[in-house]
């Protein structure tokens, strides 16, 4: 009984001593598991982040692959298009080469040369509101006698044609030759046969030699000429039908003396007979020596004129001091712009001319025998073209002149013309043309040819529906076919300028005049 109790008590004691140790061991195991679980959770989270990053990178890579595939497709398409265009271009080059070869066979350049036909013409019907022939012309006002042009649109009652034939050669040694003959005629008759009133004449007949191999230095690219001709390098306001300088006559000269890449000069000596007045004798002619210089867009022309014995011509028999002149000079400074006065795309040209003595006729040089040695003329011309908006094109012009002691001591001729033509393109082949002109004149002839002193204004408005073959240029596409209506009016004082002047004639006096007509104009 005692022994069992002791054993039992010993077992209980031993169990009690071991229990804390087991509990402690279990607690340590639980902490280790928790720590491992936390580490495992962290590793899982890190793995998820890496997976997300990998997925994002995969999406970016997929996008890049897709873009690369699209770019590749576009590149392949562009290559295919370029290849097609290249084939078309090659075919066009082959066709052009064939046509060129055929033309070369037809037009040999070395031996026989080749011919060219060029020309200009205008013709039309013009009548007034009473269905009778209307008066007109760009120089119909009293200022017209001294060069005062007004707008020509809807204001030309004549038929004028000029045709010129050229033969050109290009020799084996590099030299070139050119021969040109030009026929011209003007009529105001509407008949089909007008030989009795014809003014047909040979207005040009000259020859040129260019690129002569023995010419070197500044003369390397020069062209020699001789004969009867219109000067090559001068210009005009087409819609006024007014030359800036008209240097026409018979003589000779040299073009394109090139001082450097930007400067060149033309030199000429021409002669012409005075016409339109009573001759003192058959020997009186004007001789004009000219240097026409170009420096980039700037042109500077200088001419000297001599006419022996012309000083014996009297402009007014009751005034001995009013004898005509026998010498003179003129100069012109011009600027050829490749834009519209620096304001917008287009073109513009401006010229200031001064002449003294026989040079006081600064437009048609050497044509007026009545000019005195004391005569002075100053003339300004400026014009341009520009596109205002799609389908709308404008061409304005200003022409002004002052001339004193022109034919009689103390005479005074002043005038200014403002003109503008507006083109409205409706279709490729149809346009509406509008033109407005205003001219002011203050003329004091001092009794020359019984002309009277007058002062006043002239107005012209024209509306012209126009047909043309293409929309190449609103102002210089030709041929053109036009129908038009024109209204003109002027101050009554201008009717009294001269007995033989256009204004003031029966049925053509101040108060308003209408003209209607149809016209063609062409050049080629």
C-alpha positions in Angstrom: 0.0 0.0 0.0 2.8 2.4 0.8 5.0 1.2 -2.0 2.2 1.9 -4.6 1.6 5.3 -3.2 5.3 6.2 -3.4 5.4 5.1 -7.0 2.4 7.0 -7.9 3.6 10.0 -6.2 6.9 9.8 -8.0 5.2 9.5 -11.4 3.1 12.5 -10.7 6.2 14.4 -9.6 8.1 13.5 -12.8 5.1 14.4 -15.0 4.8 17.8 -13.3 8.5 18.5 -13.9 8.3 17.5 -17.6 5.1 19.5 -18.6 6.7 23.0 -18.7 9.4 21.7 -21.0 6.9 20.3 -23.5 4.8 23.4 -23.4 7.9 25.5 -24.1 8.8 23.3 -27.0 5.4 23.6 -28.6 5.4 27.4 -28.3 8.8 27.5 -30.1 7.4 25.4 -33.0 4.4 27.7 -33.4 6.6 30.8 -33.6 8.8 29.2 -36.3 5.8 28.3 -38.4 4.4 31.8 -38.2 7.7 33.3 -39.3 7.9 30.9 -42.1 4.4 31.7 -43.2 5.1 35.4 -43.2 8.2 34.8 -45.3 6.2 32.6 -47.6 3.5 35.3 -48.0 6.2 37.9 -48.8 7.7 35.6 -51.4 4.2 35.1 -52.9 3.6 38.8 -53.0 7.0 39.4 -54.6 6.2 36.7 -57.1 2.9 38.3 -57.9 4.6 41.7 -58.5 7.2 40.1 -60.7 4.4 38.4 -62.6 2.5 41.7 -63.0 5.7 43.4 -64.3 6.3 40.5 -66.6 2.7 40.8 -67.9 3.1 44.6 -68.5 6.4 44.1 -70.3 4.7 41.4 -72.4 1.9 43.8 -73.3 4.5 46.5 -74.3 6.4 44.0 -76.4 3.1 42.9 -78.0 2.2 46.5 -78.8 5.7 47.1 -80.3 5.4 43.9 -82.4 1.9 45.0 -83.6 3.2 48.5 -84.5 6.2 47.0 -86.3 3.9 44.8 -88.3 1.8 47.8 -89.2 4.8 49.8 -90.2 6.1 46.9 -92.2 2.8 46.7 -94.1 2.8 50.5 -94.7 6.4 50.3 -95.9 5.5 47.4 -98.2 2.5 49.4 -99.6 4.7 52.5 -100.1 7.3 50.4 -101.9 4.7 49.0 -104.1 3.3 52.4 -104.9 6.8 53.8 -105.6 7.5 50.9 -107.8 4.3 51.6 -109.8 5.1 55.3 -110.1 8.6 54.4 -111.2 7.2 52.2 -113.9 4.9 54.9 -115.0 7.7 57.5 -115.0 9.9 55.1 -117.0 7.2 54.6 -119.5 6.6 58.4 -119.8 10.4 59.0 -120.3 10.4 56.3 -123.0 7.4 58.0 -124.7 9.1 61.4 -124.5 12.3 60.0 -125.8 10.5 58.5 -128.7 8.6 61.8 -129.5 11.8 63.8 -129.2 13.6 61.4 -131.5 10.8 61.7 -134.0 10.8 65.5 -133.8 14.6 65.5 -134.2 14.2 63.5 -137.4 11.6 66.0 -138.6 13.5 69.1 -137.5 17.2 68.7 -138.0 19.2 71.3 -136.0 22.6 71.1 -137.5 22.2 71.4 -141.2 18.9 73.0 -142.2 17.7 74.5 -139.0 14.1 74.8 -138.0 11.2 77.2 -138.5 9.0 78.8 -136.0 5.7 80.7 -136.6 4.6 83.3 -134.0 2.1 86.1 -133.9 -0.4 88.3 -132.2 -3.9 89.3 -133.3 -7.1 91.0 -132.0 -10.3 91.6 -133.9 -13.9 92.3 -132.9 -17.2 94.1 -133.5 -17.9 97.3 -131.5 -21.0 99.4 -131.6 -22.7 102.1 -129.4 -26.1 102.2 -127.9 -27.6 103.5 -131.2 -26.3 100.5 -133.1 -23.7 102.5 -135.0 -19.9 102.2 -135.1 -18.5 103.3 -131.8 -15.3 105.3 -131.3 -12.6 103.9 -129.1 -9.0 103.0 -128.6 -6.6 103.1 -125.7 -5.5 106.6 -126.7 -8.8 108.3 -127.4 -8.5 111.1 -124.9 -6.7 114.4 -125.5 -3.9 113.1 -123.3 -3.4 110.2 -125.7 -1.3 112.3 -128.1 1.4 112.5 -125.5 1.1 108.8 -124.5 -1.8 109.0 -122.0 -3.4 105.5 -122.4 -6.6 104.3 -120.8 -7.7 100.7 -120.3 -8.0 98.7 -123.6 -10.6 96.1 -122.5 -13.9 96.7 -124.3 -12.3 99.7 -126.0 -10.7 98.5 -129.2 -12.7 98.8 -132.5 -10.0 97.6 -134.8 -8.5 94.5 -136.3 -4.8 94.2 -135.8 -2.6 91.3 -136.7 1.2 90.6 -136.8 2.8 87.4 -137.9 6.4 86.6 -137.8 8.4 83.7 -139.2 11.7 82.7 -137.8 14.4 80.3 -139.0 17.0 79.2 -136.4 20.1 77.1 -136.6 22.5 75.5 -134.2 25.9 74.8 -135.9 28.4 72.1 -135.1 30.8 74.7 -133.7 28.2 75.9 -131.1 27.3 79.0 -133.0 23.6 79.9 -133.5 21.8 81.9 -136.2 18.4 83.4 -136.3 16.5 85.2 -139.1 13.1 86.8 -138.5 10.6 88.6 -140.7 7.4 90.1 -139.4 4.3 91.4 -141.2 1.7 93.6 -139.5 -1.5 95.3 -140.5 -4.3 97.3 -138.8 -7.8 98.0 -139.9 -11.0 99.5 -138.6 -13.2 98.2 -141.4 -15.4 95.2 -140.8 -15.3 94.1 -144.4 -13.6 90.9 -145.5 -11.6 92.6 -148.2 -9.7 95.7 -147.1 -6.8 96.1 -149.5 -7.7 99.7 -150.4 -7.2 100.8 -146.7 -4.5 98.3 -145.8 -1.5 99.4 -143.8 0.3 96.0 -144.3 4.1 96.4 -143.9 7.3 94.6 -143.1 7.8 95.8 -139.5 10.8 93.6 -138.7 13.5 91.9 -140.8 16.7 91.1 -139.0 19.4 88.5 -138.5 21.3 87.4 -135.4 24.6 85.5 -134.7 25.0 84.1 -131.3 27.5 82.0 -129.2 30.3 82.6 -131.7 33.2 80.3 -130.7 35.9 82.9 -131.2 34.1 85.3 -128.7 35.6 85.0 -125.2 35.4 86.8 -121.9 32.4 89.2 -121.5 31.4 88.5 -125.1 31.3 84.7 -124.8 27.5 84.4 -124.7 26.7 87.6 -126.7 24.5 87.9 -129.7 25.1 90.2 -132.7 22.2 91.6 -134.7 21.6 93.8 -137.7 18.4 94.9 -139.6 15.0 96.3 -138.8 13.6 95.2 -135.5 11.8 95.9 -132.2 14.2 95.9 -129.3 14.3 92.6 -127.4 14.6 93.4 -123.7 12.0 96.1 -123.1 8.5 95.8 -121.7 4.9 97.1 -121.6 1.7 97.3 -119.7 -0.4 94.9 -121.8 -3.8 95.9 -120.5 -3.1 99.5 -121.3 -1.4 98.7 -124.6 1.4 101.0 -123.6 5.1 100.4 -124.0 7.4 101.5 -121.3 10.2 102.0 -123.8 9.6 101.3 -127.5 13.1 101.3 -129.1 12.2 100.4 -132.7 14.1 101.1 -135.9 16.8 99.9 -138.3 20.4 99.4 -137.3 22.5 96.9 -135.3 23.8 96.0 -131.9 25.0 93.4 -129.5 23.0 91.7 -126.7 24.2 90.0 -123.5 27.6 91.5 -122.9 28.0 89.8 -119.5 30.2 91.6 -117.0 29.6 89.0 -114.3 26.8 86.6 -113.2 24.5 89.4 -112.2 25.2 92.2 -114.7 24.9 92.5 -118.4 24.5 95.2 -121.1 22.9 95.6 -124.5 24.3 98.2 -127.0 22.6 99.4 -130.2 22.6 102.1 -132.8 19.4 102.5 -134.7 17.9 105.0 -137.1 14.4 106.0 -138.1 12.7 108.6 -140.3 10.4 111.1 -138.7 6.8 110.5 -139.9 3.4 112.0 -139.5 4.6 115.6 -140.2 5.7 117.6 -143.2 9.3 116.8 -144.1 11.9 119.6 -144.4 13.9 117.3 -146.6 14.2 113.6 -147.2 17.5 113.3 -145.3 16.2 114.1 -141.8 16.4 111.1 -139.6 16.9 110.4 -135.9 19.9 108.2 -134.8 19.7 106.7 -131.4 22.7 105.2 -129.5 21.6 103.2 -126.5 23.1 101.3 -123.6 20.6 99.1 -121.9 22.0 97.7 -118.6 20.7 95.0 -116.2 22.0 94.4 -112.7 19.9 91.7 -111.1 16.3 93.0 -111.1 17.4 96.6 -111.9 17.4 98.0 -115.4 19.1 101.2 -116.4 18.7 102.5 -120.0 20.5 105.5 -121.5 20.0 106.8 -125.0 21.4 109.7 -127.0 19.6 111.1 -130.1 20.8 113.2 -133.0 18.8 114.5 -136.0 20.8 116.8 -138.2 19.0 119.7 -139.8 15.8 119.1 -137.8 16.3 122.4 -136.1 15.1 124.2 -139.3 11.6 122.8 -138.8 9.2 125.4 -137.3 6.4 124.2 -135.1 4.6 127.6 -135.4 5.4 130.0 -138.1 4.5 133.1 -136.1 7.0 132.3 -133.4 10.6 131.8 -134.7 11.9 130.6 -131.4 9.8 127.5 -131.5 12.0 125.6 -133.9 12.2 121.8 -133.4 15.3 120.3 -131.8 18.2 118.4 -133.3 19.5 116.4 -130.4 18.5 115.0 -127.0 18.8 112.2 -124.5 16.7 110.1 -122.2 17.3 107.7 -119.3 15.1 105.1 -117.6 15.5 103.3 -114.3 13.3 100.3 -113.8 12.8 97.5 -111.2 11.5 94.1 -112.2 10.0 92.5 -109.0 9.2 88.8 -108.6 6.4 89.6 -106.2 3.6 92.1 -105.8 5.4 95.1 -104.4 6.8 92.9 -101.6 3.3 92.5 -100.2 2.2 89.1 -101.6 3.0 86.6 -104.4 2.7 87.9 -108.0 4.8 90.2 -110.0 5.4 94.0 -110.3 7.4 96.4 -112.4 8.2 100.1 -111.9 9.9 102.5 -114.3 10.9 106.2 -114.0 11.9 107.9 -117.3 13.3 111.3 -118.0 14.0 112.8 -121.4 15.3 116.1 -122.7 15.2 117.6 -126.2 14.4 115.0 -128.8 14.6 112.5 -125.9 11.5 114.1 -124.4 9.4 111.4 -126.2 10.3 108.8 -123.6 8.1 106.0 -124.8 8.3 105.7 -128.6 11.9 106.9 -128.8 13.0 109.0 -131.8 9.5 109.3 -133.3 8.6 112.9 -132.6 10.3 115.5 -134.9 8.4 118.4 -133.3 10.1 118.3 -129.9 12.2 121.3 -129.1 15.7 121.2 -127.7 14.3 122.7 -124.5 11.6 120.0 -124.0 11.5 118.0 -120.8 9.5 115.0 -119.9 9.2 113.0 -116.7 7.2 109.7 -116.8 6.3 107.1 -114.1 4.9 103.7 -114.9 4.1 100.9 -112.4 2.0 97.8 -112.6 1.6 94.3 -111.3 -0.5 91.2 -110.9 -1.5 89.1 -107.9 -4.0 86.5 -106.8 -6.3 88.1 -104.2 -8.0 84.8 -103.3 -8.7 81.6 -105.1 -10.4 82.5 -108.4 -9.8 86.3 -108.0 -6.9 88.0 -109.7 -6.0 91.7 -109.8 -3.8 93.7 -112.2 -3.5 97.4 -111.3 -1.5 100.1 -113.2 -0.5 103.7 -112.7 0.8 105.8 -115.6 1.7 109.5 -115.2 3.6 112.1 -117.2 4.6 115.7 -117.1 6.1 117.4 -120.2 7.0 121.1 -120.6 8.3 123.2 -123.5 7.4 120.2 -125.6 6.5 121.8 -128.9 6.1 125.5 -127.9 8.0 127.5 -125.4 5.9 127.4 -122.2 3.5 124.6 -123.1 2.6 122.2 -120.4 1.1 118.7 -120.7 0.2 116.8 -117.5 -1.9 113.7 -117.0 -2.2 110.6 -114.8 -4.0 107.3 -115.5 -5.2 104.8 -112.8 -6.3 101.5 -114.2 -7.2 98.1 -112.7 -8.4 94.8 -114.3 -10.0 92.2 -112.1 -10.5 88.6 -113.2 -13.1 86.3 -111.5 -12.6 82.7 -112.5 -15.9 80.8 -112.7 -14.7 77.6 -114.3 -11.5 76.5 -116.0 -12.8 77.8 -119.3 -15.0 80.8 -118.2 -14.2 84.0 -116.3 -15.7 87.4 -115.7 -13.4 90.4 -116.4 -13.9 93.8 -114.9 -11.9 96.9 -115.8 -12.0 100.4 -114.4 -10.0 103.4 -115.7 -9.7 107.0 -114.5 -7.6 109.7 -116.1 -7.0 113.3 -115.1 -5.4 115.7 -117.6 -4.3 119.3 -117.5 -3.1 120.3 -121.0 -1.9 123.8 -122.1 -0.6 123.6 -125.7 -0.1 127.4 -126.0 -1.9 127.3 -129.4 0.2 124.6 -130.9 -1.8 123.2 -133.9 -4.7 125.4 -132.7 -5.2 123.1 -129.7 -7.1 124.6 -126.8 -6.2 124.5 -123.1 -8.3 122.0 -121.2 -8.6 120.4 -117.9 -10.8 117.5 -116.8 -11.4 113.8 -116.0 -12.2 110.7 -118.0 -13.8 107.5 -116.8 -14.3 104.0 -118.2 -16.0 100.9 -116.8 -16.0 97.5 -118.7 -17.7 94.2 -117.9 -16.5 91.3 -120.1 -17.6 87.6 -119.8 -14.6 85.7 -121.2 -14.0 82.2 -122.6 -10.5 80.7 -122.7 -9.0 77.3 -123.2 -7.4 76.8 -119.8 -6.7 78.3 -116.4 -3.0 78.7 -117.0 -2.8 82.4 -116.1 -5.7 84.8 -115.5 -4.0 87.6 -117.5 -1.8 85.9 -120.1 -3.8 82.8 -121.2 -4.6 83.2 -124.9 -6.6 82.9 -127.0 -9.6 84.6 -125.3 -13.1 85.2 -126.7 -15.0 88.0 -125.0 -18.3 89.7 -125.1 -18.4 93.1 -123.3 -20.3 96.2 -122.3 -18.4 99.5 -121.7 -19.5 102.8 -120.2 -17.4 105.9 -120.8 -17.9 109.5 -119.6 -15.7 112.6 -119.3 -15.8 116.3 -118.4 -17.5 118.5 -121.1 -14.4 120.7 -121.2 -12.5 117.9 -122.9 -14.8 118.1 -125.9 -13.1 121.4 -126.9 -9.5 120.3 -127.0 -9.2 120.1 -130.8 -11.4 120.0 -133.9 -10.0 116.7 -135.0 -9.8 115.0 -131.6 -12.0 112.0 -130.8 -13.8 113.5 -127.9 -16.3 116.1 -129.0 -17.1 114.6 -132.4 -20.7 114.3 -133.5 -22.4 111.6 -131.5 -19.4 111.2 -129.1 -19.6 114.0 -126.6 -19.6 114.2 -122.8 -22.7 112.9 -121.0 -22.1 109.1 -121.2 -21.3 106.7 -124.0 -22.1 103.0 -124.1 -20.2 100.5 -126.3 -21.1 96.8 -126.8 -19.1 94.2 -128.7 -17.4 90.9 -129.1 -13.6 90.4 -129.5 -11.0 87.7 -129.8 -7.4 88.2 -128.8 -4.6 85.7 -129.3 -0.8 85.3 -129.3 1.4 82.3 -129.9 
